Amino acid sequence: MKYLYVYPEKCTGCRECSIACSLNKFGECNPKKAAITIVRDEFNRYEFPILCFQCEDPVCLKFCHQNAYQIKDGIVIRDKDKCIGCRLCATLCPYNAVTTIDDEIIKCDLCDGDPKCVKYCSTGAIQYLDETEELEKRRKNMAENFLEINKK
């Protein structure tokens, strides 16, 4: 199984990844319409992309009243036809990986196995890799660390 891995130390905050995402999904270069959000902390001087961790027990799937989410080949997919746009998934996602703009709910679906964010990330801050035991541990640690940062 392949997943997206973030290397925050390589991120420059250029938003090439989010522009590629929005262009692929919506046909426009609008980082606000991307399944990737770049977090910037100007005091601690870091920037990094937030994207879906493709959780094993996803909150978006668990609490969706319309059963609009399913896991297919390890990827959490939203069925646009079932979704009523209540935004509960975006509200409850502990990683802020489900976003909304206007009437759109935006969540990473790995571009059907060909993530555009990886292709356009010029620094290698986002990589699409086969999961190994070491990478699985890294992905889970990053998710836990993100939750700790969000508590502060």
N, C-alpha and C positions, 0 to 999 in steps of 0.2 A: 504494500500500500504506500502511496506517495502522499506527502503532506507539505504544506508551506511551513518553512522555518524562517524565523526572523532573527537577524543578527544586528541588534540595536547599535552596536559600536560602529557599524558600517553605514548607518543611515545619516544622510546629510539634510534630510527634510525637504528635498527638492520636489517631492510630490509627483515624480514621473510615474510611479506605480499607481497612484490614485487617478491620474489623468488617463493612463492606459486602461484602467478598469472602467471608468465612466465612458470612455470612448467606445469600448467594446460592448458595454451593457446598454448605453443610452444614445450612442452616436454623437456625444458632445464632450468637449474637454472641460469638465466641471468636477473638480476634486470633491465637492460636496455630494455628488451623485456617484460615489464610489463605495465599494464594500471594504475599503481600507481607509482608516482615519490616521492621520499623522498627529501624534501627541508631541507637544513642544513644552518643555520646561525651561524657560529662559533664565531662571535663577540658578538651576543646577546644570544648565547648558547641555541638555540632551534632547534628541528627537528620535522617535521610533514609530514604526507603523503598527497599528492594531488591526488584526484581522481575525477571522473565525478560527478557533482552535479545533474545530470539528470534534466536539466533545463526545465521549463515549456515552454519557448520560445527559444529553443536552436539555437545558432549561427551556429553550424555545420549543422543543418537541413535547416535553412533559406538560407544559402549561397551555399549549395552544388548544383553545376550545373547538376549533374547526378541524383539528387533525391535519393541518396544512403542512406539517413537517414530517419527514421520514428520513431514515438513514439508508442510503443506497451505496453499496460498495465503500462503506466507511465515511461517506460524505453526507453531511446534514443538508438536505434539499428542501426548499419551500415550494409547495404547489401553489402557483399564483391563482389557479382557478378555485381552490378551496379557501384561500385566504380572504378574509373580509376587511383586512386593514385595521384591525383594532389596536395594533402596535404593542400588545402585551409582550410579545417576544423581545422587542427592542427595549422595553422598560425593564424586563427581568433579566436580560443577559448580563451576567456578572462581569463580562469582559468588554461590554459596549461594542460588540462585534456585529450587532444587528442595528442598522441605522435607518432613519427615515428622512425623506425630504418630500414636501408636498404630499401627494397621496401614495408615494412609492415606499415600499419596505425593501431595504437593500441588505443582502447577506451574501457572503462569498460562497460560490458553488464550484470553485476551482476551474471555472471556464471549461467545464466538461473535460478536464484533464490536460488543458493547455493554458495555464494561467498567464494572462498578459502582463500582470504586474512583475512577474519574474523576468520576462523578456525585456522589459523596459527599465528595470532597476539597474542603473549603470554602475552602482557600487557593490552589488551582490548582497545587499541587506536583506533581500527576500530570495529564498531559494526553494525549489520544488524538488524534494529528495525522497528516495525510497527510505521508509522508516526502518531503522535498526534499533536494537535495544537501547543503545546509547542515545540516539536521537529521540526515541520515545520518552526516555527519562528527561531529556532536555526540554522537550515540548511541555511535559507535565510540570516541570519545575518553573518554566516561564509562566505558565498559567497560574500557578500558586503564587509566584512573585508578583504578578500583576494584581491579583486579589489583595495581597498585602499592601501594595502601593495605593490601591483604591480605598482601603480602609482609613488611610491617614488623612 
